[in-house]
């Protein structure tokens, strides 16, 4: 039984890229909305969280409409000589959209649990906002941020519905492990499908276990920060 391992590399590359994107965007969105006190806060939060509760096929359809050739974005990309639909970039976009809410909600919950008195004390001492964010807020919220990062990676790695709709099943290009599992099982190749299932299970378990150990290591080696 010969197996083409390209879905493995595509999945890892896609999930890693998507995780970096949602890490940056999720933390920024969580931090901005934590400090926002406007009337639209609930609506904005709902919009940012919506991909978490929508079926992946619905998310994929919206992305297809948004990025398709007939859309303004699609036409702009065509004029630049490129396209996203049915390309590797589409797998990253799909994985990022469905993984973003996990990063955003976890990071926001971590930010909201920080004692505001610590932040205010730093401000009264004249500490710049950017330094407060990097030196105080991020370290205090790190357990939540780390958990969100792991969840985002696992979600991006396992994304199927939206990826299939906007990226398709192109071997060696957009065929991720979940997509490969579906088509192998549908084609009666249960042995190959089982190999992919075991492989993605092991990858997810190893990543989550390493992150848990690393977070615990951080707790033990930064006692003053975690205690505050």
C-alpha positions as a Markdown table, in Angstrom:
| # | Residue | x | y | z |
|---|---|---|---|---|
| 1 | Unk | 0.0 | 0.0 | 0.0 |
| 2 | Unk | 1.8 | 3.1 | -1.3 |
| 3 | Unk | 0.8 | 6.5 | 0.2 |
| 4 | Unk | 1.5 | 9.9 | -1.1 |
| 5 | Unk | 2.5 | 12.0 | 1.9 |
| 6 | Unk | 1.9 | 15.4 | 0.3 |
| 7 | Unk | -1.3 | 15.9 | 2.3 |
| 8 | Unk | 0.9 | 15.7 | 5.5 |
| 9 | Unk | 3.2 | 18.5 | 4.4 |
| 10 | Unk | 0.3 | 20.6 | 3.0 |
| 11 | Unk | -1.6 | 20.2 | 6.3 |
| 12 | Unk | 1.3 | 21.1 | 8.5 |
| 13 | Unk | 2.3 | 24.1 | 6.3 |
| 14 | Unk | -1.4 | 25.3 | 6.2 |
| 15 | Unk | -2.0 | 24.9 | 9.9 |
| 16 | Unk | 1.3 | 26.6 | 10.9 |
| 17 | Unk | 0.7 | 29.5 | 8.6 |
| 18 | Unk | -2.9 | 29.9 | 9.7 |
| 19 | Unk | -1.9 | 29.7 | 13.4 |
| 20 | Unk | 0.6 | 32.5 | 12.9 |
| 21 | Unk | -2.0 | 34.7 | 11.3 |
| 22 | Unk | -4.8 | 34.0 | 13.9 |
| 23 | Unk | -2.2 | 34.4 | 16.7 |
| 24 | Unk | -1.5 | 38.0 | 15.6 |
| 25 | Unk | -5.0 | 38.9 | 14.5 |
| 26 | Unk | -6.7 | 37.2 | 17.4 |
| 27 | Unk | -4.6 | 38.8 | 20.1 |
| 28 | Unk | -5.0 | 42.3 | 18.4 |
| 29 | Unk | -8.8 | 41.9 | 18.2 |
| 30 | Unk | -9.1 | 40.5 | 21.7 |
| 31 | Unk | -7.0 | 43.4 | 23.2 |
| 32 | Unk | -8.9 | 46.1 | 21.2 |
| 33 | Unk | -12.3 | 44.7 | 22.1 |
| 34 | Unk | -11.4 | 44.2 | 25.8 |
| 35 | Unk | -10.8 | 48.0 | 26.0 |
| 36 | Unk | -13.8 | 48.9 | 23.8 |
| 37 | Unk | -16.8 | 50.2 | 25.7 |
| 38 | Unk | -19.1 | 51.2 | 22.8 |
| 39 | Unk | -22.6 | 50.0 | 22.2 |
| 40 | Unk | -21.5 | 47.8 | 19.2 |
| 41 | Unk | -19.3 | 45.7 | 21.4 |
| 42 | Unk | -21.7 | 42.8 | 21.5 |
| 43 | Unk | -22.4 | 42.9 | 17.8 |
| 44 | Unk | -18.7 | 43.0 | 17.0 |
| 45 | Unk | -18.0 | 40.1 | 19.3 |
| 46 | Unk | -20.7 | 38.1 | 17.7 |
| 47 | Unk | -19.4 | 38.7 | 14.2 |
| 48 | Unk | -15.9 | 37.7 | 15.2 |
| 49 | Unk | -17.2 | 34.5 | 16.9 |
| 50 | Unk | -19.6 | 33.6 | 14.2 |
| 51 | Unk | -17.3 | 31.1 | 12.3 |
| 52 | Unk | -17.2 | 29.1 | 15.5 |
| 53 | Unk | -20.9 | 28.3 | 15.4 |
| 54 | Unk | -21.6 | 28.3 | 11.6 |
| 55 | Unk | -21.3 | 25.0 | 9.7 |
| 56 | Unk | -17.9 | 24.9 | 7.9 |
| 57 | Unk | -19.7 | 24.6 | 4.6 |
| 58 | Unk | -21.5 | 27.8 | 5.2 |
| 59 | Unk | -18.2 | 29.5 | 6.0 |
| 60 | Unk | -16.8 | 28.0 | 2.8 |
| 61 | Unk | -19.7 | 29.3 | 0.8 |
| 62 | Unk | -19.3 | 32.8 | 2.1 |
| 63 | Unk | -15.5 | 32.7 | 1.4 |
| 64 | Unk | -16.4 | 31.4 | -2.1 |
| 65 | Unk | -18.7 | 34.4 | -2.7 |
| 66 | Unk | -16.3 | 36.8 | -1.1 |
| 67 | Unk | -13.1 | 35.7 | -3.0 |
| 68 | Unk | -14.7 | 34.3 | -6.2 |
| 69 | Unk | -13.7 | 35.6 | -9.6 |
| 70 | Unk | -16.9 | 37.7 | -9.9 |
| 71 | Unk | -16.5 | 39.4 | -6.5 |
| 72 | Unk | -14.8 | 42.8 | -6.1 |
| 73 | Unk | -11.9 | 41.1 | -4.3 |
| 74 | Unk | -11.7 | 38.4 | -6.9 |
| 75 | Unk | -11.7 | 40.9 | -9.8 |
| 76 | Unk | -8.9 | 42.9 | -8.0 |
| 77 | Unk | -6.8 | 39.7 | -7.6 |
| 78 | Unk | -7.4 | 38.8 | -11.3 |
| 79 | Unk | -6.2 | 42.2 | -12.4 |
| 80 | Unk | -3.0 | 41.6 | -10.4 |
| 81 | Unk | -2.6 | 38.2 | -12.1 |
| 82 | Unk | -3.4 | 36.0 | -9.1 |
| 83 | Unk | -6.3 | 34.2 | -7.5 |
| 84 | Unk | -7.1 | 32.6 | -4.2 |
| 85 | Unk | -9.8 | 30.1 | -5.0 |
| 86 | Unk | -8.6 | 26.6 | -5.5 |
| 87 | Unk | -5.0 | 27.4 | -4.5 |
| 88 | Unk | -2.9 | 26.7 | -1.5 |
| 89 | Unk | -3.7 | 30.2 | -0.2 |
| 90 | Unk | -7.3 | 29.2 | -0.1 |
| 91 | Unk | -6.5 | 26.4 | 2.4 |
| 92 | Unk | -4.8 | 29.0 | 4.6 |
| 93 | Unk | -7.7 | 31.4 | 4.4 |
| 94 | Unk | -10.3 | 28.7 | 5.2 |
| 95 | Unk | -8.2 | 27.4 | 8.1 |
| 96 | Unk | -7.6 | 30.9 | 9.5 |
| 97 | Unk | -11.2 | 31.9 | 9.4 |
| 98 | Unk | -12.5 | 28.8 | 11.3 |
| 99 | Unk | -9.6 | 28.9 | 13.8 |
| 100 | Unk | -9.7 | 32.6 | 14.5 |
| 101 | Unk | -12.7 | 32.6 | 17.0 |
| 102 | Unk | -10.9 | 30.1 | 19.2 |
| 103 | Unk | -7.8 | 32.3 | 19.4 |
| 104 | Unk | -9.8 | 35.4 | 19.8 |
| 105 | Unk | -12.2 | 34.2 | 22.5 |
| 106 | Unk | -9.5 | 32.5 | 24.6 |
| 107 | Unk | -7.2 | 35.5 | 24.4 |
| 108 | Unk | -10.0 | 37.9 | 25.3 |
| 109 | Unk | -11.0 | 35.8 | 28.3 |
| 110 | Unk | -7.4 | 35.8 | 29.4 |
| 111 | Unk | -7.1 | 39.6 | 29.0 |
| 112 | Unk | -10.4 | 40.2 | 30.9 |
| 113 | Unk | -9.1 | 38.2 | 33.9 |
| 114 | Unk | -6.1 | 40.5 | 34.4 |
| 115 | Unk | -6.4 | 42.7 | 37.5 |
| 116 | Unk | -7.0 | 46.2 | 36.0 |
| 117 | Unk | -5.3 | 47.7 | 39.1 |
| 118 | Unk | -1.9 | 46.3 | 37.8 |
| 119 | Unk | -2.5 | 48.0 | 34.5 |
| 120 | Unk | -3.5 | 51.3 | 36.1 |
| 121 | Unk | -0.6 | 51.2 | 38.5 |
| 122 | Unk | 1.8 | 50.9 | 35.5 |
| 123 | Unk | 0.1 | 53.8 | 33.8 |
| 124 | Unk | 0.4 | 56.0 | 36.9 |
| 125 | Unk | 4.1 | 55.3 | 36.9 |
| 126 | Unk | 4.3 | 56.6 | 33.3 |
| 127 | Unk | 4.9 | 53.2 | 31.6 |
| 128 | Unk | 4.1 | 53.6 | 27.9 |
| 129 | Unk | 1.0 | 51.6 | 26.6 |
| 130 | Unk | 3.1 | 49.5 | 24.3 |
| 131 | Unk | 5.4 | 48.4 | 27.1 |
| 132 | Unk | 2.4 | 47.7 | 29.4 |
| 133 | Unk | 1.0 | 45.4 | 26.6 |
| 134 | Unk | 4.3 | 43.5 | 26.0 |
| 135 | Unk | 5.8 | 43.5 | 29.5 |
| 136 | Unk | 2.7 | 43.1 | 31.7 |
| 137 | Unk | -0.5 | 42.2 | 29.7 |
| 138 | Unk | 1.0 | 39.4 | 27.5 |
| 139 | Unk | 2.9 | 37.6 | 30.3 |
| 140 | Unk | -0.1 | 37.7 | 32.6 |
| 141 | Unk | -2.4 | 36.5 | 29.9 |
| 142 | Unk | 0.0 | 34.0 | 28.5 |
| 143 | Unk | -1.7 | 30.7 | 29.7 |
| 144 | Unk | -4.8 | 31.7 | 27.9 |
| 145 | Unk | -2.9 | 32.8 | 24.8 |
| 146 | Unk | -1.0 | 29.6 | 24.7 |
| 147 | Unk | -4.2 | 27.6 | 25.1 |
| 148 | Unk | -5.8 | 29.6 | 22.3 |
| 149 | Unk | -2.8 | 29.0 | 20.0 |
| 150 | Unk | -2.9 | 25.2 | 20.5 |
| 151 | Unk | -6.7 | 25.1 | 19.9 |
| 152 | Unk | -6.3 | 27.3 | 16.8 |
| 153 | Unk | -3.6 | 25.0 | 15.4 |
| 154 | Unk | -5.6 | 21.9 | 16.1 |
| 155 | Unk | -8.7 | 23.5 | 14.5 |
| 156 | Unk | -6.7 | 24.6 | 11.5 |
| 157 | Unk | -5.2 | 21.2 | 11.1 |
| 158 | Unk | -8.5 | 19.5 | 11.2 |
| 159 | Unk | -10.4 | 21.9 | 8.9 |
| 160 | Unk | -12.4 | 20.1 | 6.2 |
| 161 | Unk | -15.7 | 21.7 | 5.0 |
| 162 | Unk | -14.6 | 25.2 | 4.2 |
| 163 | Unk | -11.3 | 24.0 | 2.8 |
| 164 | Unk | -13.0 | 21.6 | 0.4 |
| 165 | Unk | -15.3 | 24.4 | -0.9 |
| 166 | Unk | -12.8 | 27.1 | -1.5 |
| 167 | Unk | -9.6 | 25.1 | -2.2 |
| 168 | Unk | -11.0 | 21.8 | -3.6 |
| 169 | Unk | -9.2 | 18.5 | -3.7 |
| 170 | Unk | -6.1 | 19.0 | -5.8 |
| 171 | Unk | -3.5 | 16.4 | -4.9 |
| 172 | Unk | -0.1 | 17.9 | -4.1 |
| 173 | Unk | -1.6 | 21.4 | -3.9 |
| 174 | Unk | -4.7 | 21.7 | -1.8 |
| 175 | Unk | -5.3 | 18.2 | -0.5 |
| 176 | Unk | -5.0 | 18.3 | 3.3 |
| 177 | Unk | -5.2 | 15.3 | 5.6 |
| 178 | Unk | -8.9 | 15.7 | 6.4 |
| 179 | Unk | -9.7 | 16.1 | 2.7 |
| 180 | Unk | -7.6 | 13.0 | 1.9 |
| 181 | Unk | -9.4 | 11.0 | 4.6 |
| 182 | Unk | -12.8 | 11.9 | 3.1 |
| 183 | Unk | -11.9 | 10.9 | -0.5 |
| 184 | Unk | -9.9 | 7.8 | 0.5 |
| 185 | Unk | -12.9 | 6.6 | 2.6 |
| 186 | Unk | -15.3 | 7.5 | -0.2 |
| 187 | Unk | -13.2 | 5.6 | -2.7 |
| 188 | Unk | -13.2 | 2.5 | -0.5 |
| 189 | Unk | -9.5 | 2.9 | 0.5 |
| 190 | Unk | -10.3 | 2.5 | 4.2 |
| 191 | Unk | -6.7 | 1.3 | 5.0 |
| 192 | Unk | -5.2 | 4.6 | 3.7 |
| 193 | Unk | -7.9 | 6.6 | 5.4 |
| 194 | Unk | -7.1 | 4.9 | 8.7 |
| 195 | Unk | -3.4 | 5.7 | 8.3 |
| 196 | Unk | -4.3 | 9.4 | 7.8 |
| 197 | Unk | -6.6 | 9.3 | 10.8 |
| 198 | Unk | -3.9 | 7.8 | 13.1 |
| 199 | Unk | -1.4 | 10.3 | 11.8 |
| 200 | Unk | -3.5 | 13.4 | 12.4 |
| 201 | Unk | -4.4 | 12.0 | 15.8 |
| 202 | Unk | -0.8 | 11.6 | 16.8 |
| 203 | Unk | 0.2 | 15.1 | 15.5 |
| 204 | Unk | -2.6 | 16.8 | 17.4 |
| 205 | Unk | -1.8 | 14.8 | 20.6 |
| 206 | Unk | 1.9 | 15.6 | 20.5 |
| 207 | Unk | 1.4 | 19.3 | 19.8 |
| 208 | Unk | -1.1 | 19.7 | 22.7 |
| 209 | Unk | 1.1 | 17.7 | 25.1 |
| 210 | Unk | 4.2 | 19.6 | 24.3 |
| 211 | Unk | 2.4 | 22.9 | 24.8 |
| 212 | Unk | 1.0 | 21.8 | 28.1 |
| 213 | Unk | 4.4 | 20.9 | 29.4 |
| 214 | Unk | 5.9 | 24.1 | 28.0 |
| 215 | Unk | 3.2 | 26.2 | 29.7 |
| 216 | Unk | 3.8 | 24.4 | 33.0 |
| 217 | Unk | 7.5 | 25.0 | 32.6 |
| 218 | Unk | 6.8 | 28.7 | 32.1 |
| 219 | Unk | 4.7 | 28.8 | 35.2 |
| 220 | Unk | 7.5 | 27.3 | 37.3 |
| 221 | Unk | 10.2 | 29.6 | 35.9 |
| 222 | Unk | 8.2 | 32.9 | 36.1 |
| 223 | Unk | 6.6 | 32.6 | 39.5 |
| 224 | Unk | 6.3 | 36.4 | 40.2 |
| 225 | Unk | 4.5 | 37.1 | 36.9 |
| 226 | Unk | 2.0 | 34.2 | 37.3 |
| 227 | Unk | 1.3 | 35.1 | 40.9 |
| 228 | Unk | 0.5 | 38.7 | 40.0 |
